[in-house]
Amino acid sequence: FHFRYYPPQYLQNNICKMASPELQSKVNQLTSKIQGDVSKVIDEIERYKLRPMGREMYACIVACYDKAGKSGRQDQIDRCTQQCQIPYQKAGAVTQQEIGNFQNRLNRAMMQCNDDAQGMITPDMQHDARKMQKVEDSLLRCIEGVITKSRDGLGPMKSRIESQLS
């Protein structure tokens, strides 16, 4: 399995349209930080849980062929090898589901930050740098809070995944 986390595209596609270069830079730093944290968790799960399960799966498959020898039927080998793959496939599905749920929660929270910032803007503000800076400051505080809360959720996510893989 190859698990991939994608940073919140909603941020790059929407928030950065109205944002100053400074805000864009800060948002990019925050999303890079969470992306690195998520990648670290995924890598640990893959190395310490999924790889050993993958090895067990292949050892089981080899045992299916050894057991069948030269006289076993192909359908018996197929059933045996399919049974060997089930735990690994379930583990991959559990991991992918948790990562997807995490990403969805993060994206929804980022969308809420953006919606809140958009709701603060009035037509007269768009050409007033001081007022726009207040909106950007509010948006950045919201995003920082979302990233912090999401980072705090990585440990529990990892625990949920690992508990289902044991």
Phi and psi in radians as a Rosetta constraint file:
Dihedral C 1 N 2 CA 2 C 2 CIRCULARHARMONIC -2.196 0.35
Dihedral N 2 CA 2 C 2 N 3 CIRCULARHARMONIC 1.893 0.35
Dihedral C 2 N 3 CA 3 C 3 CIRCULARHARMONIC -1.692 0.35
Dihedral N 3 CA 3 C 3 N 4 CIRCULARHARMONIC 2.413 0.35
Dihedral C 3 N 4 CA 4 C 4 CIRCULARHARMONIC -2.335 0.35
Dihedral N 4 CA 4 C 4 N 5 CIRCULARHARMONIC 2.392 0.35
Dihedral C 4 N 5 CA 5 C 5 CIRCULARHARMONIC -1.850 0.35
Dihedral N 5 CA 5 C 5 N 6 CIRCULARHARMONIC 2.327 0.35
Dihedral C 5 N 6 CA 6 C 6 CIRCULARHARMONIC -1.938 0.35
Dihedral N 6 CA 6 C 6 N 7 CIRCULARHARMONIC 2.272 0.35
Dihedral C 6 N 7 CA 7 C 7 CIRCULARHARMONIC -1.094 0.35
Dihedral N 7 CA 7 C 7 N 8 CIRCULARHARMONIC 2.768 0.35
Dihedral C 7 N 8 CA 8 C 8 CIRCULARHARMONIC -1.034 0.35
Dihedral N 8 CA 8 C 8 N 9 CIRCULARHARMONIC 1.837 0.35
Dihedral C 8 N 9 CA 9 C 9 CIRCULARHARMONIC -1.190 0.35
Dihedral N 9 CA 9 C 9 N 10 CIRCULARHARMONIC -0.468 0.35
Dihedral C 9 N 10 CA 10 C 10 CIRCULARHARMONIC -0.983 0.35
Dihedral N 10 CA 10 C 10 N 11 CIRCULARHARMONIC -0.651 0.35
Dihedral C 10 N 11 CA 11 C 11 CIRCULARHARMONIC -1.097 0.35
Dihedral N 11 CA 11 C 11 N 12 CIRCULARHARMONIC -0.940 0.35
Dihedral C 11 N 12 CA 12 C 12 CIRCULARHARMONIC -1.111 0.35
Dihedral N 12 CA 12 C 12 N 13 CIRCULARHARMONIC -0.600 0.35
Dihedral C 12 N 13 CA 13 C 13 CIRCULARHARMONIC -1.421 0.35
Dihedral N 13 CA 13 C 13 N 14 CIRCULARHARMONIC -0.485 0.35
Dihedral C 13 N 14 CA 14 C 14 CIRCULARHARMONIC -2.070 0.35
Dihedral N 14 CA 14 C 14 N 15 CIRCULARHARMONIC -0.919 0.35
Dihedral C 14 N 15 CA 15 C 15 CIRCULARHARMONIC -1.095 0.35
Dihedral N 15 CA 15 C 15 N 16 CIRCULARHARMONIC -0.729 0.35
Dihedral C 15 N 16 CA 16 C 16 CIRCULARHARMONIC -1.248 0.35
Dihedral N 16 CA 16 C 16 N 17 CIRCULARHARMONIC -0.214 0.35
Dihedral C 16 N 17 CA 17 C 17 CIRCULARHARMONIC -1.149 0.35
Dihedral N 17 CA 17 C 17 N 18 CIRCULARHARMONIC -0.661 0.35
Dihedral C 17 N 18 CA 18 C 18 CIRCULARHARMONIC -1.735 0.35
Dihedral N 18 CA 18 C 18 N 19 CIRCULARHARMONIC -0.114 0.35
Dihedral C 18 N 19 CA 19 C 19 CIRCULARHARMONIC -1.535 0.35
Dihedral N 19 CA 19 C 19 N 20 CIRCULARHARMONIC 2.679 0.35
Dihedral C 19 N 20 CA 20 C 20 CIRCULARHARMONIC -1.275 0.35
Dihedral N 20 CA 20 C 20 N 21 CIRCULARHARMONIC 2.820 0.35
Dihedral C 20 N 21 CA 21 C 21 CIRCULARHARMONIC -1.014 0.35
Dihedral N 21 CA 21 C 21 N 22 CIRCULARHARMONIC -0.580 0.35
Dihedral C 21 N 22 CA 22 C 22 CIRCULARHARMONIC -1.150 0.35
Dihedral N 22 CA 22 C 22 N 23 CIRCULARHARMONIC -0.769 0.35
Dihedral C 22 N 23 CA 23 C 23 CIRCULARHARMONIC -1.149 0.35
Dihedral N 23 CA 23 C 23 N 24 CIRCULARHARMONIC -0.743 0.35
Dihedral C 23 N 24 CA 24 C 24 CIRCULARHARMONIC -0.986 0.35
Dihedral N 24 CA 24 C 24 N 25 CIRCULARHARMONIC -0.761 0.35
Dihedral C 24 N 25 CA 25 C 25 CIRCULARHARMONIC -1.111 0.35
Dihedral N 25 CA 25 C 25 N 26 CIRCULARHARMONIC -0.774 0.35
Dihedral C 25 N 26 CA 26 C 26 CIRCULARHARMONIC -1.135 0.35
Dihedral N 26 CA 26 C 26 N 27 CIRCULARHARMONIC -0.717 0.35
Dihedral C 26 N 27 CA 27 C 27 CIRCULARHARMONIC -1.114 0.35
Dihedral N 27 CA 27 C 27 N 28 CIRCULARHARMONIC -0.732 0.35
Dihedral C 27 N 28 CA 28 C 28 CIRCULARHARMONIC -1.084 0.35
Dihedral N 28 CA 28 C 28 N 29 CIRCULARHARMONIC -0.677 0.35
Dihedral C 28 N 29 CA 29 C 29 CIRCULARHARMONIC -1.112 0.35
Dihedral N 29 CA 29 C 29 N 30 CIRCULARHARMONIC -0.758 0.35
Dihedral C 29 N 30 CA 30 C 30 CIRCULARHARMONIC -1.135 0.35
Dihedral N 30 CA 30 C 30 N 31 CIRCULARHARMONIC -0.752 0.35
Dihedral C 30 N 31 CA 31 C 31 CIRCULARHARMONIC -1.208 0.35
Dihedral N 31 CA 31 C 31 N 32 CIRCULARHARMONIC -0.577 0.35
Dihedral C 31 N 32 CA 32 C 32 CIRCULARHARMONIC -1.132 0.35
Dihedral N 32 CA 32 C 32 N 33 CIRCULARHARMONIC -0.671 0.35
Dihedral C 32 N 33 CA 33 C 33 CIRCULARHARMONIC -1.112 0.35
Dihedral N 33 CA 33 C 33 N 34 CIRCULARHARMONIC -0.839 0.35
Dihedral C 33 N 34 CA 34 C 34 CIRCULARHARMONIC -1.193 0.35
Dihedral N 34 CA 34 C 34 N 35 CIRCULARHARMONIC -0.620 0.35
Dihedral C 34 N 35 CA 35 C 35 CIRCULARHARMONIC -1.095 0.35
Dihedral N 35 CA 35 C 35 N 36 CIRCULARHARMONIC -0.730 0.35
Dihedral C 35 N 36 CA 36 C 36 CIRCULARHARMONIC -1.123 0.35
Dihedral N 36 CA 36 C 36 N 37 CIRCULARHARMONIC -0.720 0.35
Dihedral C 36 N 37 CA 37 C 37 CIRCULARHARMONIC -1.113 0.35
Dihedral N 37 CA 37 C 37 N 38 CIRCULARHARMONIC -0.770 0.35
Dihedral C 37 N 38 CA 38 C 38 CIRCULARHARMONIC -1.133 0.35
Dihedral N 38 CA 38 C 38 N 39 CIRCULARHARMONIC -0.743 0.35
Dihedral C 38 N 39 CA 39 C 39 CIRCULARHARMONIC -1.058 0.35
Dihedral N 39 CA 39 C 39 N 40 CIRCULARHARMONIC -0.663 0.35
Dihedral C 39 N 40 CA 40 C 40 CIRCULARHARMONIC -1.121 0.35
Dihedral N 40 CA 40 C 40 N 41 CIRCULARHARMONIC -0.775 0.35
Dihedral C 40 N 41 CA 41 C 41 CIRCULARHARMONIC -1.108 0.35
Dihedral N 41 CA 41 C 41 N 42 CIRCULARHARMONIC -0.798 0.35
Dihedral C 41 N 42 CA 42 C 42 CIRCULARHARMONIC -1.068 0.35
Dihedral N 42 CA 42 C 42 N 43 CIRCULARHARMONIC -0.748 0.35
Dihedral C 42 N 43 CA 43 C 43 CIRCULARHARMONIC -1.081 0.35
Dihedral N 43 CA 43 C 43 N 44 CIRCULARHARMONIC -0.735 0.35
Dihedral C 43 N 44 CA 44 C 44 CIRCULARHARMONIC -1.116 0.35
Dihedral N 44 CA 44 C 44 N 45 CIRCULARHARMONIC -0.744 0.35
Dihedral C 44 N 45 CA 45 C 45 CIRCULARHARMONIC -1.100 0.35
Dihedral N 45 CA 45 C 45 N 46 CIRCULARHARMONIC -0.770 0.35
Dihedral C 45 N 46 CA 46 C 46 CIRCULARHARMONIC -1.108 0.35
Dihedral N 46 CA 46 C 46 N 47 CIRCULARHARMONIC -0.799 0.35
Dihedral C 46 N 47 CA 47 C 47 CIRCULARHARMONIC -1.204 0.35
Dihedral N 47 CA 47 C 47 N 48 CIRCULARHARMONIC -0.790 0.35
Dihedral C 47 N 48 CA 48 C 48 CIRCULARHARMONIC -1.709 0.35
Dihedral N 48 CA 48 C 48 N 49 CIRCULARHARMONIC -0.272 0.35
Dihedral C 48 N 49 CA 49 C 49 CIRCULARHARMONIC -2.061 0.35
Dihedral N 49 CA 49 C 49 N 50 CIRCULARHARMONIC -0.941 0.35
Dihedral C 49 N 50 CA 50 C 50 CIRCULARHARMONIC -1.291 0.35
Dihedral N 50 CA 50 C 50 N 51 CIRCULARHARMONIC -0.695 0.35
Dihedral C 50 N 51 CA 51 C 51 CIRCULARHARMONIC -1.048 0.35
Dihedral N 51 CA 51 C 51 N 52 CIRCULARHARMONIC -0.839 0.35
Dihedral C 51 N 52 CA 52 C 52 CIRCULARHARMONIC -1.051 0.35
Dihedral N 52 CA 52 C 52 N 53 CIRCULARHARMONIC -0.640 0.35
Dihedral C 52 N 53 CA 53 C 53 CIRCULARHARMONIC -1.160 0.35
Dihedral N 53 CA 53 C 53 N 54 CIRCULARHARMONIC -0.670 0.35
Dihedral C 53 N 54 CA 54 C 54 CIRCULARHARMONIC -1.116 0.35
Dihedral N 54 CA 54 C 54 N 55 CIRCULARHARMONIC -0.713 0.35
Dihedral C 54 N 55 CA 55 C 55 CIRCULARHARMONIC -1.096 0.35
Dihedral N 55 CA 55 C 55 N 56 CIRCULARHARMONIC -0.762 0.35
Dihedral C 55 N 56 CA 56 C 56 CIRCULARHARMONIC -1.064 0.35
Dihedral N 56 CA 56 C 56 N 57 CIRCULARHARMONIC -0.686 0.35
Dihedral C 56 N 57 CA 57 C 57 CIRCULARHARMONIC -1.074 0.35
Dihedral N 57 CA 57 C 57 N 58 CIRCULARHARMONIC -0.837 0.35
Dihedral C 57 N 58 CA 58 C 58 CIRCULARHARMONIC -1.171 0.35
Dihedral N 58 CA 58 C 58 N 59 CIRCULARHARMONIC -0.642 0.35
Dihedral C 58 N 59 CA 59 C 59 CIRCULARHARMONIC -1.107 0.35
Dihedral N 59 CA 59 C 59 N 60 CIRCULARHARMONIC -0.693 0.35
Dihedral C 59 N 60 CA 60 C 60 CIRCULARHARMONIC -1.102 0.35
Dihedral N 60 CA 60 C 60 N 61 CIRCULARHARMONIC -0.749 0.35
Dihedral C 60 N 61 CA 61 C 61 CIRCULARHARMONIC -1.083 0.35
Dihedral N 61 CA 61 C 61 N 62 CIRCULARHARMONIC -0.761 0.35
Dihedral C 61 N 62 CA 62 C 62 CIRCULARHARMONIC -1.053 0.35
Dihedral N 62 CA 62 C 62 N 63 CIRCULARHARMONIC -0.723 0.35
Dihedral C 62 N 63 CA 63 C 63 CIRCULARHARMONIC -1.086 0.35
Dihedral N 63 CA 63 C 63 N 64 CIRCULARHARMONIC -0.594 0.35
Dihedral C 63 N 64 CA 64 C 64 CIRCULARHARMONIC -1.064 0.35
Dihedral N 64 CA 64 C 64 N 65 CIRCULARHARMONIC -0.773 0.35
Dihedral C 64 N 65 CA 65 C 65 CIRCULARHARMONIC -1.211 0.35
Dihedral N 65 CA 65 C 65 N 66 CIRCULARHARMONIC -0.707 0.35
Dihedral C 65 N 66 CA 66 C 66 CIRCULARHARMONIC -1.086 0.35
Dihedral N 66 CA 66 C 66 N 67 CIRCULARHARMONIC -0.742 0.35
Dihedral C 66 N 67 CA 67 C 67 CIRCULARHARMONIC -1.131 0.35
Dihedral N 67 CA 67 C 67 N 68 CIRCULARHARMONIC -0.699 0.35
Dihedral C 67 N 68 CA 68 C 68 CIRCULARHARMONIC -1.252 0.35
Dihedral N 68 CA 68 C 68 N 69 CIRCULARHARMONIC -0.544 0.35
Dihedral C 68 N 69 CA 69 C 69 CIRCULARHARMONIC 0.994 0.35
Dihedral N 69 CA 69 C 69 N 70 CIRCULARHARMONIC -2.585 0.35
Dihedral C 69 N 70 CA 70 C 70 CIRCULARHARMONIC -1.561 0.35
Dihedral N 70 CA 70 C 70 N 71 CIRCULARHARMONIC -0.205 0.35
Dihedral C 70 N 71 CA 71 C 71 CIRCULARHARMONIC -1.844 0.35
Dihedral N 71 CA 71 C 71 N 72 CIRCULARHARMONIC -0.169 0.35
Dihedral C 71 N 72 CA 72 C 72 CIRCULARHARMONIC -1.234 0.35
Dihedral N 72 CA 72 C 72 N 73 CIRCULARHARMONIC 2.674 0.35
Dihedral C 72 N 73 CA 73 C 73 CIRCULARHARMONIC -1.450 0.35
Dihedral N 73 CA 73 C 73 N 74 CIRCULARHARMONIC 2.622 0.35
Dihedral C 73 N 74 CA 74 C 74 CIRCULARHARMONIC -1.106 0.35
Dihedral N 74 CA 74 C 74 N 75 CIRCULARHARMONIC -0.661 0.35
Dihedral C 74 N 75 CA 75 C 75 CIRCULARHARMONIC -1.135 0.35
Dihedral N 75 CA 75 C 75 N 76 CIRCULARHARMONIC -0.542 0.35
Dihedral C 75 N 76 CA 76 C 76 CIRCULARHARMONIC -1.173 0.35
Dihedral N 76 CA 76 C 76 N 77 CIRCULARHARMONIC -0.746 0.35
Dihedral C 76 N 77 CA 77 C 77 CIRCULARHARMONIC -1.102 0.35
Dihedral N 77 CA 77 C 77 N 78 CIRCULARHARMONIC -0.767 0.35
Dihedral C 77 N 78 CA 78 C 78 CIRCULARHARMONIC -1.052 0.35
Dihedral N 78 CA 78 C 78 N 79 CIRCULARHARMONIC -0.810 0.35
Dihedral C 78 N 79 CA 79 C 79 CIRCULARHARMONIC -1.090 0.35
Dihedral N 79 CA 79 C 79 N 80 CIRCULARHARMONIC -0.759 0.35
Dihedral C 79 N 80 CA 80 C 80 CIRCULARHARMONIC -1.088 0.35
Dihedral N 80 CA 80 C 80 N 81 CIRCULARHARMONIC -0.812 0.35
Dihedral C 80 N 81 CA 81 C 81 CIRCULARHARMONIC -1.184 0.35
Dihedral N 81 CA 81 C 81 N 82 CIRCULARHARMONIC -0.593 0.35
Dihedral C 81 N 82 CA 82 C 82 CIRCULARHARMONIC -1.121 0.35
Dihedral N 82 CA 82 C 82 N 83 CIRCULARHARMONIC -0.710 0.35
Dihedral C 82 N 83 CA 83 C 83 CIRCULARHARMONIC -1.106 0.35
Dihedral N 83 CA 83 C 83 N 84 CIRCULARHARMONIC -0.624 0.35
Dihedral C 83 N 84 CA 84 C 84 CIRCULARHARMONIC -1.132 0.35
Dihedral N 84 CA 84 C 84 N 85 CIRCULARHARMONIC -0.543 0.35
Dihedral C 84 N 85 CA 85 C 85 CIRCULARHARMONIC -1.450 0.35
Dihedral N 85 CA 85 C 85 N 86 CIRCULARHARMONIC -0.341 0.35
Dihedral C 85 N 86 CA 86 C 86 CIRCULARHARMONIC -1.005 0.35
Dihedral N 86 CA 86 C 86 N 87 CIRCULARHARMONIC -0.878 0.35
Dihedral C 86 N 87 CA 87 C 87 CIRCULARHARMONIC -1.052 0.35
Dihedral N 87 CA 87 C 87 N 88 CIRCULARHARMONIC -0.703 0.35
Dihedral C 87 N 88 CA 88 C 88 CIRCULARHARMONIC -1.181 0.35
Dihedral N 88 CA 88 C 88 N 89 CIRCULARHARMONIC -0.733 0.35
Dihedral C 88 N 89 CA 89 C 89 CIRCULARHARMONIC -1.130 0.35
Dihedral N 89 CA 89 C 89 N 90 CIRCULARHARMONIC -0.724 0.35
Dihedral C 89 N 90 CA 90 C 90 CIRCULARHARMONIC -1.105 0.35
Dihedral N 90 CA 90 C 90 N 91 CIRCULARHARMONIC -0.705 0.35
Dihedral C 90 N 91 CA 91 C 91 CIRCULARHARMONIC -1.088 0.35
Dihedral N 91 CA 91 C 91 N 92 CIRCULARHARMONIC -0.733 0.35
Dihedral C 91 N 92 CA 92 C 92 CIRCULARHARMONIC -1.127 0.35
Dihedral N 92 CA 92 C 92 N 93 CIRCULARHARMONIC -0.699 0.35
Dihedral C 92 N 93 CA 93 C 93 CIRCULARHARMONIC -1.157 0.35
Dihedral N 93 CA 93 C 93 N 94 CIRCULARHARMONIC -0.729 0.35
Dihedral C 93 N 94 CA 94 C 94 CIRCULARHARMONIC -1.075 0.35
Dihedral N 94 CA 94 C 94 N 95 CIRCULARHARMONIC -0.803 0.35
Dihedral C 94 N 95 CA 95 C 95 CIRCULARHARMONIC -1.097 0.35
Dihedral N 95 CA 95 C 95 N 96 CIRCULARHARMONIC -0.826 0.35
Dihedral C 95 N 96 CA 96 C 96 CIRCULARHARMONIC -1.104 0.35
Dihedral N 96 CA 96 C 96 N 97 CIRCULARHARMONIC -0.680 0.35
Dihedral C 96 N 97 CA 97 C 97 CIRCULARHARMONIC -1.093 0.35
Dihedral N 97 CA 97 C 97 N 98 CIRCULARHARMONIC -0.807 0.35
Dihedral C 97 N 98 CA 98 C 98 CIRCULARHARMONIC -1.113 0.35
Dihedral N 98 CA 98 C 98 N 99 CIRCULARHARMONIC -0.744 0.35
Dihedral C 98 N 99 CA 99 C 99 CIRCULARHARMONIC -1.106 0.35
Dihedral N 99 CA 99 C 99 N 100 CIRCULARHARMONIC -0.748 0.35
Dihedral C 99 N 100 CA 100 C 100 CIRCULARHARMONIC -1.086 0.35
Dihedral N 100 CA 100 C 100 N 101 CIRCULARHARMONIC -0.744 0.35
Dihedral C 100 N 101 CA 101 C 101 CIRCULARHARMONIC -1.084 0.35
Dihedral N 101 CA 101 C 101 N 102 CIRCULARHARMONIC -0.748 0.35
Dihedral C 101 N 102 CA 102 C 102 CIRCULARHARMONIC -1.038 0.35
Dihedral N 102 CA 102 C 102 N 103 CIRCULARHARMONIC -0.847 0.35
Dihedral C 102 N 103 CA 103 C 103 CIRCULARHARMONIC -1.104 0.35
Dihedral N 103 CA 103 C 103 N 104 CIRCULARHARMONIC -0.704 0.35
Dihedral C 103 N 104 CA 104 C 104 CIRCULARHARMONIC -1.108 0.35
Dihedral N 104 CA 104 C 104 N 105 CIRCULARHARMONIC -0.744 0.35
Dihedral C 104 N 105 CA 105 C 105 CIRCULARHARMONIC -1.081 0.35
Dihedral N 105 CA 105 C 105 N 106 CIRCULARHARMONIC -0.765 0.35
Dihedral C 105 N 106 CA 106 C 106 CIRCULARHARMONIC -1.104 0.35
Dihedral N 106 CA 106 C 106 N 107 CIRCULARHARMONIC -0.797 0.35
Dihedral C 106 N 107 CA 107 C 107 CIRCULARHARMONIC -1.090 0.35
Dihedral N 107 CA 107 C 107 N 108 CIRCULARHARMONIC -0.741 0.35
Dihedral C 107 N 108 CA 108 C 108 CIRCULARHARMONIC -1.097 0.35
Dihedral N 108 CA 108 C 108 N 109 CIRCULARHARMONIC -0.721 0.35
Dihedral C 108 N 109 CA 109 C 109 CIRCULARHARMONIC -1.152 0.35
Dihedral N 109 CA 109 C 109 N 110 CIRCULARHARMONIC -0.693 0.35
Dihedral C 109 N 110 CA 110 C 110 CIRCULARHARMONIC -1.144 0.35
Dihedral N 110 CA 110 C 110 N 111 CIRCULARHARMONIC -0.684 0.35
Dihedral C 110 N 111 CA 111 C 111 CIRCULARHARMONIC -1.094 0.35
Dihedral N 111 CA 111 C 111 N 112 CIRCULARHARMONIC -0.672 0.35
Dihedral C 111 N 112 CA 112 C 112 CIRCULARHARMONIC -1.125 0.35
Dihedral N 112 CA 112 C 112 N 113 CIRCULARHARMONIC -0.721 0.35
Dihedral C 112 N 113 CA 113 C 113 CIRCULARHARMONIC -1.019 0.35
Dihedral N 113 CA 113 C 113 N 114 CIRCULARHARMONIC -0.823 0.35
Dihedral C 113 N 114 CA 114 C 114 CIRCULARHARMONIC -1.101 0.35
Dihedral N 114 CA 114 C 114 N 115 CIRCULARHARMONIC -0.784 0.35
Dihedral C 114 N 115 CA 115 C 115 CIRCULARHARMONIC -1.063 0.35
Dihedral N 115 CA 115 C 115 N 116 CIRCULARHARMONIC -0.733 0.35
Dihedral C 115 N 116 CA 116 C 116 CIRCULARHARMONIC -1.085 0.35
Dihedral N 116 CA 116 C 116 N 117 CIRCULARHARMONIC -0.746 0.35
Dihedral C 116 N 117 CA 117 C 117 CIRCULARHARMONIC -1.154 0.35
Dihedral N 117 CA 117 C 117 N 118 CIRCULARHARMONIC -0.762 0.35
Dihedral C 117 N 118 CA 118 C 118 CIRCULARHARMONIC -1.060 0.35
Dihedral N 118 CA 118 C 118 N 119 CIRCULARHARMONIC -0.660 0.35
Dihedral C 118 N 119 CA 119 C 119 CIRCULARHARMONIC -1.179 0.35
Dihedral N 119 CA 119 C 119 N 120 CIRCULARHARMONIC -0.348 0.35
Dihedral C 119 N 120 CA 120 C 120 CIRCULARHARMONIC -1.423 0.35
Dihedral N 120 CA 120 C 120 N 121 CIRCULARHARMONIC -0.320 0.35
Dihedral C 120 N 121 CA 121 C 121 CIRCULARHARMONIC -1.472 0.35
Dihedral N 121 CA 121 C 121 N 122 CIRCULARHARMONIC 2.269 0.35
Dihedral C 121 N 122 CA 122 C 122 CIRCULARHARMONIC -2.001 0.35
Dihedral N 122 CA 122 C 122 N 123 CIRCULARHARMONIC 2.803 0.35
Dihedral C 122 N 123 CA 123 C 123 CIRCULARHARMONIC -0.961 0.35
Dihedral N 123 CA 123 C 123 N 124 CIRCULARHARMONIC -0.627 0.35
Dihedral C 123 N 124 CA 124 C 124 CIRCULARHARMONIC -1.286 0.35
Dihedral N 124 CA 124 C 124 N 125 CIRCULARHARMONIC -0.250 0.35
Dihedral C 124 N 125 CA 125 C 125 CIRCULARHARMONIC -1.425 0.35
Dihedral N 125 CA 125 C 125 N 126 CIRCULARHARMONIC -0.452 0.35
Dihedral C 125 N 126 CA 126 C 126 CIRCULARHARMONIC -1.068 0.35
Dihedral N 126 CA 126 C 126 N 127 CIRCULARHARMONIC -0.363 0.35
Dihedral C 126 N 127 CA 127 C 127 CIRCULARHARMONIC -1.972 0.35
Dihedral N 127 CA 127 C 127 N 128 CIRCULARHARMONIC 0.238 0.35
Dihedral C 127 N 128 CA 128 C 128 CIRCULARHARMONIC -1.974 0.35
Dihedral N 128 CA 128 C 128 N 129 CIRCULARHARMONIC 1.776 0.35
Dihedral C 128 N 129 CA 129 C 129 CIRCULARHARMONIC -1.030 0.35
Dihedral N 129 CA 129 C 129 N 130 CIRCULARHARMONIC -0.655 0.35
Dihedral C 129 N 130 CA 130 C 130 CIRCULARHARMONIC -1.149 0.35
Dihedral N 130 CA 130 C 130 N 131 CIRCULARHARMONIC -0.766 0.35
Dihedral C 130 N 131 CA 131 C 131 CIRCULARHARMONIC -1.199 0.35
Dihedral N 131 CA 131 C 131 N 132 CIRCULARHARMONIC -0.680 0.35
Dihedral C 131 N 132 CA 132 C 132 CIRCULARHARMONIC -1.149 0.35
Dihedral N 132 CA 132 C 132 N 133 CIRCULARHARMONIC -0.600 0.35
Dihedral C 132 N 133 CA 133 C 133 CIRCULARHARMONIC -1.105 0.35
Dihedral N 133 CA 133 C 133 N 134 CIRCULARHARMONIC -0.644 0.35
Dihedral C 133 N 134 CA 134 C 134 CIRCULARHARMONIC -1.109 0.35
Dihedral N 134 CA 134 C 134 N 135 CIRCULARHARMONIC -0.713 0.35
Dihedral C 134 N 135 CA 135 C 135 CIRCULARHARMONIC -1.118 0.35
Dihedral N 135 CA 135 C 135 N 136 CIRCULARHARMONIC -0.793 0.35
Dihedral C 135 N 136 CA 136 C 136 CIRCULARHARMONIC -1.107 0.35
Dihedral N 136 CA 136 C 136 N 137 CIRCULARHARMONIC -0.699 0.35
Dihedral C 136 N 137 CA 137 C 137 CIRCULARHARMONIC -1.080 0.35
Dihedral N 137 CA 137 C 137 N 138 CIRCULARHARMONIC -0.741 0.35
Dihedral C 137 N 138 CA 138 C 138 CIRCULARHARMONIC -1.117 0.35
Dihedral N 138 CA 138 C 138 N 139 CIRCULARHARMONIC -0.756 0.35
Dihedral C 138 N 139 CA 139 C 139 CIRCULARHARMONIC -1.081 0.35
Dihedral N 139 CA 139 C 139 N 140 CIRCULARHARMONIC -0.774 0.35
Dihedral C 139 N 140 CA 140 C 140 CIRCULARHARMONIC -1.116 0.35
Dihedral N 140 CA 140 C 140 N 141 CIRCULARHARMONIC -0.731 0.35
Dihedral C 140 N 141 CA 141 C 141 CIRCULARHARMONIC -1.058 0.35
Dihedral N 141 CA 141 C 141 N 142 CIRCULARHARMONIC -0.724 0.35
Dihedral C 141 N 142 CA 142 C 142 CIRCULARHARMONIC -1.107 0.35
Dihedral N 142 CA 142 C 142 N 143 CIRCULARHARMONIC -0.814 0.35
Dihedral C 142 N 143 CA 143 C 143 CIRCULARHARMONIC -1.111 0.35
Dihedral N 143 CA 143 C 143 N 144 CIRCULARHARMONIC -0.742 0.35
Dihedral C 143 N 144 CA 144 C 144 CIRCULARHARMONIC -1.043 0.35
Dihedral N 144 CA 144 C 144 N 145 CIRCULARHARMONIC -0.718 0.35
Dihedral C 144 N 145 CA 145 C 145 CIRCULARHARMONIC -1.113 0.35
Dihedral N 145 CA 145 C 145 N 146 CIRCULARHARMONIC -0.731 0.35
Dihedral C 145 N 146 CA 146 C 146 CIRCULARHARMONIC -1.105 0.35
Dihedral N 146 CA 146 C 146 N 147 CIRCULARHARMONIC -0.783 0.35
Dihedral C 146 N 147 CA 147 C 147 CIRCULARHARMONIC -1.116 0.35
Dihedral N 147 CA 147 C 147 N 148 CIRCULARHARMONIC -0.764 0.35
Dihedral C 147 N 148 CA 148 C 148 CIRCULARHARMONIC -1.065 0.35
Dihedral N 148 CA 148 C 148 N 149 CIRCULARHARMONIC -0.822 0.35
Dihedral C 148 N 149 CA 149 C 149 CIRCULARHARMONIC -1.105 0.35
Dihedral N 149 CA 149 C 149 N 150 CIRCULARHARMONIC -0.696 0.35
Dihedral C 149 N 150 CA 150 C 150 CIRCULARHARMONIC -1.159 0.35
Dihedral N 150 CA 150 C 150 N 151 CIRCULARHARMONIC -0.726 0.35
Dihedral C 150 N 151 CA 151 C 151 CIRCULARHARMONIC -1.091 0.35
Dihedral N 151 CA 151 C 151 N 152 CIRCULARHARMONIC -0.668 0.35
Dihedral C 151 N 152 CA 152 C 152 CIRCULARHARMONIC -1.135 0.35
Dihedral N 152 CA 152 C 152 N 153 CIRCULARHARMONIC -0.443 0.35
Dihedral C 152 N 153 CA 153 C 153 CIRCULARHARMONIC -1.450 0.35
Dihedral N 153 CA 153 C 153 N 154 CIRCULARHARMONIC -0.129 0.35
Dihedral C 153 N 154 CA 154 C 154 CIRCULARHARMONIC -1.191 0.35
Dihedral N 154 CA 154 C 154 N 155 CIRCULARHARMONIC -0.703 0.35
Dihedral C 154 N 155 CA 155 C 155 CIRCULARHARMONIC -1.068 0.35
Dihedral N 155 CA 155 C 155 N 156 CIRCULARHARMONIC -0.874 0.35
Dihedral C 155 N 156 CA 156 C 156 CIRCULARHARMONIC -1.069 0.35
Dihedral N 156 CA 156 C 156 N 157 CIRCULARHARMONIC -0.642 0.35
Dihedral C 156 N 157 CA 157 C 157 CIRCULARHARMONIC -1.087 0.35
Dihedral N 157 CA 157 C 157 N 158 CIRCULARHARMONIC -0.788 0.35
Dihedral C 157 N 158 CA 158 C 158 CIRCULARHARMONIC -1.074 0.35
Dihedral N 158 CA 158 C 158 N 159 CIRCULARHARMONIC -0.751 0.35
Dihedral C 158 N 159 CA 159 C 159 CIRCULARHARMONIC -1.090 0.35
Dihedral N 159 CA 159 C 159 N 160 CIRCULARHARMONIC -0.722 0.35
Dihedral C 159 N 160 CA 160 C 160 CIRCULARHARMONIC -1.084 0.35
Dihedral N 160 CA 160 C 160 N 161 CIRCULARHARMONIC -0.758 0.35
Dihedral C 160 N 161 CA 161 C 161 CIRCULARHARMONIC -1.106 0.35
Dihedral N 161 CA 161 C 161 N 162 CIRCULARHARMONIC -0.890 0.35
Dihedral C 161 N 162 CA 162 C 162 CIRCULARHARMONIC -1.084 0.35
Dihedral N 162 CA 162 C 162 N 163 CIRCULARHARMONIC -0.646 0.35
Dihedral C 162 N 163 CA 163 C 163 CIRCULARHARMONIC -1.158 0.35
Dihedral N 163 CA 163 C 163 N 164 CIRCULARHARMONIC -0.528 0.35
Dihedral C 163 N 164 CA 164 C 164 CIRCULARHARMONIC -1.455 0.35
Dihedral N 164 CA 164 C 164 N 165 CIRCULARHARMONIC -0.243 0.35
Dihedral C 164 N 165 CA 165 C 165 CIRCULARHARMONIC -1.680 0.35
Dihedral N 165 CA 165 C 165 N 166 CIRCULARHARMONIC -0.117 0.35
